[in-house]
Amino acid sequence: MVNIVAYIREAWIYALLPAGAAVEYYLDKWNDSKMVLDKNKSRLFQRELKPNEEAWK
C-alpha cells in the first residue's frame, strides 16, 4: 500500500499533462465553432458560398 501511495505522489504529473492537453483541445474546438458563428454574421464576410465550400476552418 505504501508503494502505491509513493508512486502516485511521484507520478501525478504524468496523469495531469494528458488530461490538460485533452481539455485544451476541447476548448479550442469549442472556441473555433463560436468564431465560425460570429464570422458568418459579419458584414465583411457576407457572400454566397461556392458549392462544397466550407465557411471557415
PDBQT receptor file of N, H, CA, C and O in Angstrom, charges set to zero:
ATOM      1  N   MET A   1       0.827  -1.206   0.000  1.00  0.00    +0.000 N 
ATOM      2  CA  MET A   1       0.000   0.000   0.000  1.00  0.00    +0.000 C 
ATOM      3  C   MET A   1       0.862   1.257   0.000  1.00  0.00    +0.000 C 
ATOM      4  O   MET A   1       0.546   2.241  -0.669  1.00  0.00    +0.000 OA
ATOM      5  N   VAL A   2       1.925   1.212   0.740  1.00  0.00    +0.000 N 
ATOM      6  H   VAL A   2       2.182   0.413   1.284  1.00  0.00    +0.000 HD
ATOM      7  CA  VAL A   2       2.800   2.380   0.818  1.00  0.00    +0.000 C 
ATOM      8  C   VAL A   2       3.449   2.652  -0.529  1.00  0.00    +0.000 C 
ATOM      9  O   VAL A   2       3.620   3.810  -0.911  1.00  0.00    +0.000 OA
ATOM     10  N   ASN A   3       3.809   1.609  -1.246  1.00  0.00    +0.000 N 
ATOM     11  H   ASN A   3       3.670   0.668  -0.936  1.00  0.00    +0.000 HD
ATOM     12  CA  ASN A   3       4.442   1.799  -2.551  1.00  0.00    +0.000 C 
ATOM     13  C   ASN A   3       3.486   2.452  -3.539  1.00  0.00    +0.000 C 
ATOM     14  O   ASN A   3       3.914   3.259  -4.363  1.00  0.00    +0.000 OA
ATOM     15  N   ILE A   4       2.200   2.118  -3.474  1.00  0.00    +0.000 N 
ATOM     16  H   ILE A   4       1.852   1.462  -2.805  1.00  0.00    +0.000 HD
ATOM     17  CA  ILE A   4       1.221   2.711  -4.378  1.00  0.00    +0.000 C 
ATOM     18  C   ILE A   4       1.073   4.202  -4.103  1.00  0.00    +0.000 C 
ATOM     19  O   ILE A   4       1.021   5.005  -5.035  1.00  0.00    +0.000 OA
ATOM     20  N   VAL A   5       1.007   4.570  -2.841  1.00  0.00    +0.000 N 
ATOM     21  H   VAL A   5       1.049   3.918  -2.084  1.00  0.00    +0.000 HD
ATOM     22  CA  VAL A   5       0.882   5.976  -2.469  1.00  0.00    +0.000 C 
ATOM     23  C   VAL A   5       2.125   6.749  -2.898  1.00  0.00    +0.000 C 
ATOM     24  O   VAL A   5       2.011   7.869  -3.396  1.00  0.00    +0.000 OA
ATOM     25  N   ALA A   6       3.290   6.177  -2.716  1.00  0.00    +0.000 N 
ATOM     26  H   ALA A   6       3.383   5.267  -2.312  1.00  0.00    +0.000 HD
ATOM     27  CA  ALA A   6       4.532   6.839  -3.125  1.00  0.00    +0.000 C 
ATOM     28  C   ALA A   6       4.586   6.999  -4.636  1.00  0.00    +0.000 C 
ATOM     29  O   ALA A   6       5.035   8.031  -5.134  1.00  0.00    +0.000 OA
ATOM     30  N   TYR A   7       4.132   5.989  -5.371  1.00  0.00    +0.000 N 
ATOM     31  H   TYR A   7       3.767   5.150  -4.967  1.00  0.00    +0.000 HD
ATOM     32  CA  TYR A   7       4.128   6.076  -6.829  1.00  0.00    +0.000 C 
ATOM     33  C   TYR A   7       3.178   7.168  -7.301  1.00  0.00    +0.000 C 
ATOM     34  O   TYR A   7       3.514   7.943  -8.196  1.00  0.00    +0.000 OA
ATOM     35  N   ILE A   8       2.001   7.231  -6.705  1.00  0.00    +0.000 N 
ATOM     36  H   ILE A   8       1.727   6.601  -5.978  1.00  0.00    +0.000 HD
ATOM     37  CA  ILE A   8       1.039   8.273  -7.077  1.00  0.00    +0.000 C 
ATOM     38  C   ILE A   8       1.599   9.647  -6.748  1.00  0.00    +0.000 C 
ATOM     39  O   ILE A   8       1.421  10.589  -7.521  1.00  0.00    +0.000 OA
ATOM     40  N   ARG A   9       2.262   9.770  -5.628  1.00  0.00    +0.000 N 
ATOM     41  H   ARG A   9       2.406   9.004  -5.000  1.00  0.00    +0.000 HD
ATOM     42  CA  ARG A   9       2.848  11.048  -5.230  1.00  0.00    +0.000 C 
ATOM     43  C   ARG A   9       3.924  11.485  -6.217  1.00  0.00    +0.000 C 
ATOM     44  O   ARG A   9       4.082  12.682  -6.458  1.00  0.00    +0.000 OA
ATOM     45  N   GLU A  10       4.662  10.549  -6.787  1.00  0.00    +0.000 N 
ATOM     46  H   GLU A  10       4.534   9.577  -6.591  1.00  0.00    +0.000 HD
ATOM     47  CA  GLU A  10       5.732  10.891  -7.729  1.00  0.00    +0.000 C 
ATOM     48  C   GLU A  10       5.234  11.053  -9.161  1.00  0.00    +0.000 C 
ATOM     49  O   GLU A  10       5.820  11.818  -9.926  1.00  0.00    +0.000 OA
ATOM     50  N   ALA A  11       4.165  10.349  -9.543  1.00  0.00    +0.000 N 
ATOM     51  H   ALA A  11       3.689   9.727  -8.921  1.00  0.00    +0.000 HD
ATOM     52  CA  ALA A  11       3.775  10.289 -10.946  1.00  0.00    +0.000 C 
ATOM     53  C   ALA A  11       2.492  11.046 -11.261  1.00  0.00    +0.000 C 
ATOM     54  O   ALA A  11       1.927  10.831 -12.334  1.00  0.00    +0.000 OA
ATOM     55  N   TRP A  12       2.009  11.909 -10.399  1.00  0.00    +0.000 N 
ATOM     56  H   TRP A  12       2.468  12.083  -9.528  1.00  0.00    +0.000 HD
ATOM     57  CA  TRP A  12       0.748  12.612 -10.642  1.00  0.00    +0.000 C 
ATOM     58  C   TRP A  12       0.840  13.516 -11.860  1.00  0.00    +0.000 C 
ATOM     59  O   TRP A  12      -0.161  13.723 -12.546  1.00  0.00    +0.000 OA
ATOM     60  N   ILE A  13       2.001  14.051 -12.142  1.00  0.00    +0.000 N 
ATOM     61  H   ILE A  13       2.815  13.883 -11.585  1.00  0.00    +0.000 HD
ATOM     62  CA  ILE A  13       2.153  14.962 -13.273  1.00  0.00    +0.000 C 
ATOM     63  C   ILE A  13       1.933  14.243 -14.595  1.00  0.00    +0.000 C 
ATOM     64  O   ILE A  13       1.475  14.853 -15.562  1.00  0.00    +0.000 OA
ATOM     65  N   TYR A  14       2.254  12.948 -14.650  1.00  0.00    +0.000 N 
ATOM     66  H   TYR A  14       2.626  12.453 -13.865  1.00  0.00    +0.000 HD
ATOM     67  CA  TYR A  14       2.082  12.193 -15.893  1.00  0.00    +0.000 C 
ATOM     68  C   TYR A  14       0.609  11.948 -16.216  1.00  0.00    +0.000 C 
ATOM     69  O   TYR A  14       0.266  11.644 -17.358  1.00  0.00    +0.000 OA
ATOM     70  N   ALA A  15      -0.245  12.076 -15.232  1.00  0.00    +0.000 N 
ATOM     71  H   ALA A  15       0.034  12.323 -14.304  1.00  0.00    +0.000 HD
ATOM     72  CA  ALA A  15      -1.691  11.958 -15.474  1.00  0.00    +0.000 C 
ATOM     73  C   ALA A  15      -2.291  13.318 -15.811  1.00  0.00    +0.000 C 
ATOM     74  O   ALA A  15      -3.226  13.396 -16.608  1.00  0.00    +0.000 OA
ATOM     75  N   LEU A  16      -1.778  14.374 -15.227  1.00  0.00    +0.000 N 
ATOM     76  H   LEU A  16      -1.019  14.310 -14.580  1.00  0.00    +0.000 HD
ATOM     77  CA  LEU A  16      -2.346  15.701 -15.442  1.00  0.00    +0.000 C 
ATOM     78  C   LEU A  16      -1.985  16.294 -16.805  1.00  0.00    +0.000 C 
ATOM     79  O   LEU A  16      -2.788  17.025 -17.385  1.00  0.00    +0.000 OA
ATOM     80  N   LEU A  17      -0.820  16.003 -17.313  1.00  0.00    +0.000 N 
ATOM     81  H   LEU A  17      -0.168  15.410 -16.841  1.00  0.00    +0.000 HD
ATOM     82  CA  LEU A  17      -0.423  16.565 -18.604  1.00  0.00    +0.000 C 
ATOM     83  C   LEU A  17      -1.332  16.104 -19.750  1.00  0.00    +0.000 C 
ATOM     84  O   LEU A  17      -1.809  16.951 -20.505  1.00  0.00    +0.000 OA
ATOM     85  N   PRO A  18      -1.590  14.811 -19.911  1.00  0.00    +0.000 N 
ATOM     86  CA  PRO A  18      -2.523  14.410 -20.980  1.00  0.00    +0.000 C 
ATOM     87  C   PRO A  18      -3.940  14.920 -20.732  1.00  0.00    +0.000 C 
ATOM     88  O   PRO A  18      -4.641  15.273 -21.681  1.00  0.00    +0.000 OA
ATOM     89  N   ALA A  19      -4.369  14.963 -19.484  1.00  0.00    +0.000 N 
ATOM     90  H   ALA A  19      -3.800  14.676 -18.714  1.00  0.00    +0.000 HD
ATOM     91  CA  ALA A  19      -5.714  15.468 -19.191  1.00  0.00    +0.000 C 
ATOM     92  C   ALA A  19      -5.807  16.948 -19.553  1.00  0.00    +0.000 C 
ATOM     93  O   ALA A  19      -6.816  17.383 -20.108  1.00  0.00    +0.000 OA
ATOM     94  N   GLY A  20      -4.790  17.711 -19.253  1.00  0.00    +0.000 N 
ATOM     95  H   GLY A  20      -3.970  17.358 -18.803  1.00  0.00    +0.000 HD
ATOM     96  CA  GLY A  20      -4.772  19.131 -19.606  1.00  0.00    +0.000 C 
ATOM     97  C   GLY A  20      -4.757  19.338 -21.105  1.00  0.00    +0.000 C 
ATOM     98  O   GLY A  20      -5.407  20.252 -21.613  1.00  0.00    +0.000 OA
ATOM     99  N   ALA A  21      -4.025  18.501 -21.819  1.00  0.00    +0.000 N 
ATOM    100  H   ALA A  21      -3.497  17.759 -21.407  1.00  0.00    +0.000 HD
ATOM    101  CA  ALA A  21      -3.995  18.607 -23.273  1.00  0.00    +0.000 C 
ATOM    102  C   ALA A  21      -5.363  18.287 -23.870  1.00  0.00    +0.000 C 
ATOM    103  O   ALA A  21      -5.784  18.927 -24.833  1.00  0.00    +0.000 OA
ATOM    104  N   ALA A  22      -6.052  17.309 -23.308  1.00  0.00    +0.000 N 
ATOM    105  H   ALA A  22      -5.710  16.790 -22.525  1.00  0.00    +0.000 HD
ATOM    106  CA  ALA A  22      -7.380  16.961 -23.810  1.00  0.00    +0.000 C 
ATOM    107  C   ALA A  22      -8.376  18.089 -23.561  1.00  0.00    +0.000 C 
ATOM    108  O   ALA A  22      -9.190  18.400 -24.430  1.00  0.00    +0.000 OA
ATOM    109  N   VAL A  23      -8.319  18.701 -22.388  1.00  0.00    +0.000 N 
ATOM    110  H   VAL A  23      -7.657  18.449 -21.681  1.00  0.00    +0.000 HD
ATOM    111  CA  VAL A  23      -9.212  19.823 -22.084  1.00  0.00    +0.000 C 
ATOM    112  C   VAL A  23      -8.906  21.003 -22.996  1.00  0.00    +0.000 C 
ATOM    113  O   VAL A  23      -9.822  21.663 -23.486  1.00  0.00    +0.000 OA
ATOM    114  N   GLU A  24      -7.633  21.270 -23.225  1.00  0.00    +0.000 N 
ATOM    115  H   GLU A  24      -6.889  20.734 -22.826  1.00  0.00    +0.000 HD
ATOM    116  CA  GLU A  24      -7.247  22.370 -24.113  1.00  0.00    +0.000 C 
ATOM    117  C   GLU A  24      -7.737  22.125 -25.540  1.00  0.00    +0.000 C 
ATOM    118  O   GLU A  24      -8.198  23.057 -26.200  1.00  0.00    +0.000 OA
ATOM    119  N   TYR A  25      -7.643  20.890 -26.024  1.00  0.00    +0.000 N 
ATOM    120  H   TYR A  25      -7.268  20.134 -25.488  1.00  0.00    +0.000 HD
ATOM    121  CA  TYR A  25      -8.122  20.540 -27.367  1.00  0.00    +0.000 C 
ATOM    122  C   TYR A  25      -9.633  20.768 -27.465  1.00  0.00    +0.000 C 
ATOM    123  O   TYR A  25     -10.113  21.336 -28.446  1.00  0.00    +0.000 OA
ATOM    124  N   TYR A  26     -10.377  20.330 -26.454  1.00  0.00    +0.000 N 
ATOM    125  H   TYR A  26      -9.988  19.869 -25.657  1.00  0.00    +0.000 HD
ATOM    126  CA  TYR A  26     -11.834  20.501 -26.451  1.00  0.00    +0.000 C 
ATOM    127  C   TYR A  26     -12.205  21.985 -26.443  1.00  0.00    +0.000 C 
ATOM    128  O   TYR A  26     -13.077  22.404 -27.204  1.00  0.00    +0.000 OA
ATOM    129  N   LEU A  27     -11.560  22.776 -25.603  1.00  0.00    +0.000 N 
ATOM    130  H   LEU A  27     -10.852  22.436 -24.985  1.00  0.00    +0.000 HD
ATOM    131  CA  LEU A  27     -11.870  24.204 -25.534  1.00  0.00    +0.000 C 
ATOM    132  C   LEU A  27     -11.499  24.923 -26.827  1.00  0.00    +0.000 C 
ATOM    133  O   LEU A  27     -12.192  25.855 -27.236  1.00  0.00    +0.000 OA
ATOM    134  N   ASP A  28     -10.420  24.505 -27.473  1.00  0.00    +0.000 N 
ATOM    135  H   ASP A  28      -9.856  23.748 -27.141  1.00  0.00    +0.000 HD
ATOM    136  CA  ASP A  28     -10.016  25.107 -28.738  1.00  0.00    +0.000 C 
ATOM    137  C   ASP A  28     -11.059  24.833 -29.824  1.00  0.00    +0.000 C 
ATOM    138  O   ASP A  28     -11.416  25.736 -30.581  1.00  0.00    +0.000 OA
ATOM    139  N   LYS A  29     -11.545  23.601 -29.903  1.00  0.00    +0.000 N 
ATOM    140  H   LYS A  29     -11.255  22.867 -29.288  1.00  0.00    +0.000 HD
ATOM    141  CA  LYS A  29     -12.584  23.272 -30.885  1.00  0.00    +0.000 C 
ATOM    142  C   LYS A  29     -13.876  24.022 -30.586  1.00  0.00    +0.000 C 
ATOM    143  O   LYS A  29     -14.551  24.484 -31.506  1.00  0.00    +0.000 OA
ATOM    144  N   TRP A  30     -14.222  24.145 -29.321  1.00  0.00    +0.000 N 
ATOM    145  H   TRP A  30     -13.674  23.770 -28.574  1.00  0.00    +0.000 HD
ATOM    146  CA  TRP A  30     -15.433  24.865 -28.925  1.00  0.00    +0.000 C 
ATOM    147  C   TRP A  30     -15.321  26.343 -29.298  1.00  0.00    +0.000 C 
ATOM    148  O   TRP A  30     -16.284  26.929 -29.792  1.00  0.00    +0.000 OA
ATOM    149  N   ASN A  31     -14.153  26.952 -29.067  1.00  0.00    +0.000 N 
ATOM    150  H   ASN A  31     -13.370  26.476 -28.665  1.00  0.00    +0.000 HD
ATOM    151  CA  ASN A  31     -13.935  28.348 -29.412  1.00  0.00    +0.000 C 
ATOM    152  C   ASN A  31     -13.991  28.548 -30.928  1.00  0.00    +0.000 C 
ATOM    153  O   ASN A  31     -14.554  29.536 -31.399  1.00  0.00    +0.000 OA
ATOM    154  N   ASP A  32     -13.414  27.623 -31.691  1.00  0.00    +0.000 N 
ATOM    155  H   ASP A  32     -12.957  26.820 -31.308  1.00  0.00    +0.000 HD
ATOM    156  CA  ASP A  32     -13.479  27.718 -33.152  1.00  0.00    +0.000 C 
ATOM    157  C   ASP A  32     -14.918  27.685 -33.650  1.00  0.00    +0.000 C 
ATOM    158  O   ASP A  32     -15.268  28.423 -34.571  1.00  0.00    +0.000 OA
ATOM    159  N   SER A  33     -15.753  26.845 -33.056  1.00  0.00    +0.000 N 
ATOM    160  H   SER A  33     -15.469  26.246 -32.308  1.00  0.00    +0.000 HD
ATOM    161  CA  SER A  33     -17.141  26.785 -33.506  1.00  0.00    +0.000 C 
ATOM    162  C   SER A  33     -17.877  28.078 -33.196  1.00  0.00    +0.000 C 
ATOM    163  O   SER A  33     -18.739  28.497 -33.968  1.00  0.00    +0.000 OA
ATOM    164  N   LYS A  34     -17.552  28.717 -32.079  1.00  0.00    +0.000 N 
ATOM    165  H   LYS A  34     -16.851  28.377 -31.451  1.00  0.00    +0.000 HD
ATOM    166  CA  LYS A  34     -18.157  30.013 -31.766  1.00  0.00    +0.000 C 
ATOM    167  C   LYS A  34     -17.686  31.079 -32.739  1.00  0.00    +0.000 C 
ATOM    168  O   LYS A  34     -18.466  31.948 -33.128  1.00  0.00    +0.000 OA
ATOM    169  N   MET A  35     -16.415  31.026 -33.141  1.00  0.00    +0.000 N 
ATOM    170  H   MET A  35     -15.781  30.320 -32.825  1.00  0.00    +0.000 HD
ATOM    171  CA  MET A  35     -15.885  32.019 -34.073  1.00  0.00    +0.000 C 
ATOM    172  C   MET A  35     -16.530  31.876 -35.444  1.00  0.00    +0.000 C 
ATOM    173  O   MET A  35     -16.752  32.878 -36.123  1.00  0.00    +0.000 OA
ATOM    174  N   VAL A  36     -16.834  30.659 -35.861  1.00  0.00    +0.000 N 
ATOM    175  H   VAL A  36     -16.654  29.845 -35.309  1.00  0.00    +0.000 HD
ATOM    176  CA  VAL A  36     -17.481  30.440 -37.147  1.00  0.00    +0.000 C 
ATOM    177  C   VAL A  36     -18.850  31.096 -37.146  1.00  0.00    +0.000 C 
ATOM    178  O   VAL A  36     -19.225  31.751 -38.118  1.00  0.00    +0.000 OA
ATOM    179  N   LEU A  37     -19.597  30.929 -36.068  1.00  0.00    +0.000 N 
ATOM    180  H   LEU A  37     -19.292  30.397 -35.278  1.00  0.00    +0.000 HD
ATOM    181  CA  LEU A  37     -20.921  31.526 -35.993  1.00  0.00    +0.000 C 
ATOM    182  C   LEU A  37     -20.837  33.048 -36.080  1.00  0.00    +0.000 C 
ATOM    183  O   LEU A  37     -21.642  33.675 -36.769  1.00  0.00    +0.000 OA
ATOM    184  N   ASP A  38     -19.874  33.643 -35.389  1.00  0.00    +0.000 N 
ATOM    185  H   ASP A  38     -19.220  33.135 -34.829  1.00  0.00    +0.000 HD
ATOM    186  CA  ASP A  38     -19.721  35.099 -35.425  1.00  0.00    +0.000 C 
ATOM    187  C   ASP A  38     -19.247  35.573 -36.793  1.00  0.00    +0.000 C 
ATOM    188  O   ASP A  38     -19.699  36.613 -37.272  1.00  0.00    +0.000 OA
ATOM    189  N   LYS A  39     -18.344  34.832 -37.429  1.00  0.00    +0.000 N 
ATOM    190  H   LYS A  39     -17.977  33.987 -37.039  1.00  0.00    +0.000 HD
ATOM    191  CA  LYS A  39     -17.824  35.243 -38.732  1.00  0.00    +0.000 C 
ATOM    192  C   LYS A  39     -18.928  35.210 -39.776  1.00  0.00    +0.000 C 
ATOM    193  O   LYS A  39     -18.992  36.090 -40.634  1.00  0.00    +0.000 OA
ATOM    194  N   ASN A  40     -19.798  34.209 -39.719  1.00  0.00    +0.000 N 
ATOM    195  H   ASN A  40     -19.746  33.494 -39.022  1.00  0.00    +0.000 HD
ATOM    196  CA  ASN A  40     -20.860  34.117 -40.708  1.00  0.00    +0.000 C 
ATOM    197  C   ASN A  40     -21.880  35.246 -40.552  1.00  0.00    +0.000 C 
ATOM    198  O   ASN A  40     -22.635  35.517 -41.485  1.00  0.00    +0.000 OA
ATOM    199  N   LYS A  41     -21.918  35.901 -39.405  1.00  0.00    +0.000 N 
ATOM    200  H   LYS A  41     -21.304  35.681 -38.647  1.00  0.00    +0.000 HD
ATOM    201  CA  LYS A  41     -22.830  37.020 -39.196  1.00  0.00    +0.000 C 
ATOM    202  C   LYS A  41     -22.193  38.361 -39.554  1.00  0.00    +0.000 C 
ATOM    203  O   LYS A  41     -22.881  39.380 -39.614  1.00  0.00    +0.000 OA
ATOM    204  N   SER A  42     -20.894  38.363 -39.789  1.00  0.00    +0.000 N 
ATOM    205  H   SER A  42     -20.335  37.536 -39.741  1.00  0.00    +0.000 HD
ATOM    206  CA  SER A  42     -20.182  39.602 -40.061  1.00  0.00    +0.000 C 
ATOM    207  C   SER A  42     -20.518  40.136 -41.452  1.00  0.00    +0.000 C 
ATOM    208  O   SER A  42     -20.635  39.360 -42.400  1.00  0.00    +0.000 OA
ATOM    209  N   ARG A  43     -20.673  41.440 -41.580  1.00  0.00    +0.000 N 
ATOM    210  H   ARG A  43     -20.579  42.071 -40.809  1.00  0.00    +0.000 HD
ATOM    211  CA  ARG A  43     -20.952  42.046 -42.884  1.00  0.00    +0.000 C 
ATOM    212  C   ARG A  43     -19.759  41.893 -43.827  1.00  0.00    +0.000 C 
ATOM    213  O   ARG A  43     -19.941  41.797 -45.041  1.00  0.00    +0.000 OA
ATOM    214  N   LEU A  44     -18.566  41.868 -43.291  1.00  0.00    +0.000 N 
ATOM    215  H   LEU A  44     -18.418  41.945 -42.305  1.00  0.00    +0.000 HD
ATOM    216  CA  LEU A  44     -17.374  41.752 -44.116  1.00  0.00    +0.000 C 
ATOM    217  C   LEU A  44     -17.354  40.441 -44.894  1.00  0.00    +0.000 C 
ATOM    218  O   LEU A  44     -16.877  40.400 -46.028  1.00  0.00    +0.000 OA
ATOM    219  N   PHE A  45     -17.868  39.373 -44.294  1.00  0.00    +0.000 N 
ATOM    220  H   PHE A  45     -18.256  39.406 -43.373  1.00  0.00    +0.000 HD
ATOM    221  CA  PHE A  45     -17.782  38.054 -44.906  1.00  0.00    +0.000 C 
ATOM    222  C   PHE A  45     -19.116  37.574 -45.467  1.00  0.00    +0.000 C 
ATOM    223  O   PHE A  45     -19.242  36.394 -45.793  1.00  0.00    +0.000 OA
ATOM    224  N   GLN A  46     -20.107  38.440 -45.591  1.00  0.00    +0.000 N 
ATOM    225  H   GLN A  46     -20.004  39.399 -45.326  1.00  0.00    +0.000 HD
ATOM    226  CA  GLN A  46     -21.391  38.006 -46.124  1.00  0.00    +0.000 C 
ATOM    227  C   GLN A  46     -21.294  37.877 -47.640  1.00  0.00    +0.000 C 
ATOM    228  O   GLN A  46     -21.102  38.865 -48.349  1.00  0.00    +0.000 OA
ATOM    229  N   ARG A  47     -21.427  36.675 -48.112  1.00  0.00    +0.000 N 
ATOM    230  H   ARG A  47     -21.583  35.873 -47.536  1.00  0.00    +0.000 HD
ATOM    231  CA  ARG A  47     -21.447  36.381 -49.537  1.00  0.00    +0.000 C 
ATOM    232  C   ARG A  47     -21.970  34.963 -49.703  1.00  0.00    +0.000 C 
ATOM    233  O   ARG A  47     -22.049  34.194 -48.745  1.00  0.00    +0.000 OA
ATOM    234  N   GLU A  48     -22.318  34.642 -50.917  1.00  0.00    +0.000 N 
ATOM    235  H   GLU A  48     -22.254  35.267 -51.695  1.00  0.00    +0.000 HD
ATOM    236  CA  GLU A  48     -22.770  33.284 -51.207  1.00  0.00    +0.000 C 
ATOM    237  C   GLU A  48     -21.552  32.364 -51.248  1.00  0.00    +0.000 C 
ATOM    238  O   GLU A  48     -20.539  32.694 -51.865  1.00  0.00    +0.000 OA
ATOM    239  N   LEU A  49     -21.654  31.232 -50.603  1.00  0.00    +0.000 N 
ATOM    240  H   LEU A  49     -22.477  30.964 -50.102  1.00  0.00    +0.000 HD
ATOM    241  CA  LEU A  49     -20.563  30.277 -50.639  1.00  0.00    +0.000 C 
ATOM    242  C   LEU A  49     -20.627  29.461 -51.923  1.00  0.00    +0.000 C 
ATOM    243  O   LEU A  49     -21.708  29.156 -52.427  1.00  0.00    +0.000 OA
ATOM    244  N   LYS A  50     -19.458  29.114 -52.441  1.00  0.00    +0.000 N 
ATOM    245  H   LYS A  50     -18.581  29.362 -52.031  1.00  0.00    +0.000 HD
ATOM    246  CA  LYS A  50     -19.385  28.260 -53.619  1.00  0.00    +0.000 C 
ATOM    247  C   LYS A  50     -19.810  26.844 -53.232  1.00  0.00    +0.000 C 
ATOM    248  O   LYS A  50     -19.771  26.488 -52.055  1.00  0.00    +0.000 OA
ATOM    249  N   PRO A  51     -20.215  26.036 -54.210  1.00  0.00    +0.000 N 
ATOM    250  CA  PRO A  51     -20.562  24.651 -53.878  1.00  0.00    +0.000 C 
ATOM    251  C   PRO A  51     -19.368  23.918 -53.242  1.00  0.00    +0.000 C 
ATOM    252  O   PRO A  51     -18.233  24.060 -53.697  1.00  0.00    +0.000 OA
ATOM    253  N   ASN A  52     -19.626  23.159 -52.221  1.00  0.00    +0.000 N 
ATOM    254  H   ASN A  52     -20.548  23.044 -51.851  1.00  0.00    +0.000 HD
ATOM    255  CA  ASN A  52     -18.614  22.380 -51.479  1.00  0.00    +0.000 C 
ATOM    256  C   ASN A  52     -17.588  23.256 -50.769  1.00  0.00    +0.000 C 
ATOM    257  O   ASN A  52     -16.494  22.783 -50.462  1.00  0.00    +0.000 OA
ATOM    258  N   GLU A  53     -17.910  24.518 -50.501  1.00  0.00    +0.000 N 
ATOM    259  H   GLU A  53     -18.799  24.903 -50.751  1.00  0.00    +0.000 HD
ATOM    260  CA  GLU A  53     -17.003  25.414 -49.792  1.00  0.00    +0.000 C 
ATOM    261  C   GLU A  53     -17.427  25.478 -48.338  1.00  0.00    +0.000 C 
ATOM    262  O   GLU A  53     -18.606  25.649 -48.030  1.00  0.00    +0.000 OA
ATOM    263  N   GLU A  54     -16.450  25.338 -47.444  1.00  0.00    +0.000 N 
ATOM    264  H   GLU A  54     -15.492  25.199 -47.695  1.00  0.00    +0.000 HD
ATOM    265  CA  GLU A  54     -16.750  25.450 -46.027  1.00  0.00    +0.000 C 
ATOM    266  C   GLU A  54     -16.712  26.919 -45.622  1.00  0.00    +0.000 C 
ATOM    267  O   GLU A  54     -16.046  27.733 -46.262  1.00  0.00    +0.000 OA
ATOM    268  N   ALA A  55     -17.426  27.246 -44.562  1.00  0.00    +0.000 N 
ATOM    269  H   ALA A  55     -17.967  26.585 -44.042  1.00  0.00    +0.000 HD
ATOM    270  CA  ALA A  55     -17.498  28.634 -44.129  1.00  0.00    +0.000 C 
ATOM    271  C   ALA A  55     -16.148  29.122 -43.604  1.00  0.00    +0.000 C 
ATOM    272  O   ALA A  55     -15.707  30.227 -43.921  1.00  0.00    +0.000 OA
ATOM    273  N   TRP A  56     -15.500  28.282 -42.796  1.00  0.00    +0.000 N 
ATOM    274  H   TRP A  56     -15.858  27.385 -42.538  1.00  0.00    +0.000 HD
ATOM    275  CA  TRP A  56     -14.226  28.704 -42.184  1.00  0.00    +0.000 C 
ATOM    276  C   TRP A  56     -13.588  27.503 -41.547  1.00  0.00    +0.000 C 
ATOM    277  O   TRP A  56     -14.273  26.634 -41.008  1.00  0.00    +0.000 OA
ATOM    278  N   LYS A  57     -12.286  27.451 -41.607  1.00  0.00    +0.000 N 
ATOM    279  H   LYS A  57     -11.730  28.157 -42.045  1.00  0.00    +0.000 HD
ATOM    280  CA  LYS A  57     -11.561  26.347 -40.939  1.00  0.00    +0.000 C 
ATOM    281  C   LYS A  57     -10.759  26.905 -39.811  1.00  0.00    +0.000 C 
ATOM    282  O   LYS A  57     -10.072  26.159 -39.113  1.00  0.00    +0.000 OA
TER     283      LYS A  57
